[in-house]
Amino acid sequence: MPETGEQVIVIGGGFAGVECAIGLAQNGKKVTVIEMCDNIASGPNTPYPGTGSMQVDALWLHANKNHVDVRLNTKCMEVREHVVVCENQDGTRYELEADTIISAGGMKPREELVESLREAAVDFAWIGDCYAPGLIRTAVEMGYYTALDI
């Protein structure tokens, strides 16, 4: 595995991206997070209603404490060697340089692949990341309830 450089960009401000950024910053790296939404960890996978805001607050606390530069409402438009081209909400494009670029962006299901498997079994259900990218506990719960229906 290659060495992590001193200047790091993390593309994606979900739980995984921000936790990664905080860990790197705690180890002395200068880290910038690029997040296209208006808050970190703001996707549909924010855990358990009522607790998600506490976890987001904790992420902000540790990101700020460790001097993580979080750029909200900013899209990653292009990645080149040691450069990320960003676009802010005003449409202004700019480049950020880094020794290391980490992709922690979201996913979307590959619906065509899932549908191609529909006839492979008598009972078929979309669960986990093929239904919607999410947390492991959500996938396990979906699998559990699907198995009960068989």
MOHULIN-V690402 format. One record per residue. OMEGA is omega in whole degrees, 0 to 359 (999 if undefined). Layout:
# MOHULIN-V690402
OMEGA
OMEGA
This chain:
# MOHULIN-V690402
181
178
175
181
181
180
187
171
175
179
181
183
172
181
183
182
182
177
176
181
180
179
178
179
178
177
172
180
174
191
173
176
177
182
184
179
183
174
175
177
186
182
183
183
175
189
172
177
180
179
182
182
178
180
177
177
179
177
179
180
183
176
180
180
183
174
174
179
181
180
180
180
183
181
171
183
183
174
174
180
178
180
171
176
184
174
179
185
176
181
179
178
177
182
172
179
179
172
183
177
182
177
176
182
182
180
169
184
175
189
181
179
180
181
179
180
186
183
183
182
179
177
184
177
173
176
176
185
177
174
177
179
183
183
182
181
177
179
180
179
177
178
179
182
175
179
178
181
183
999
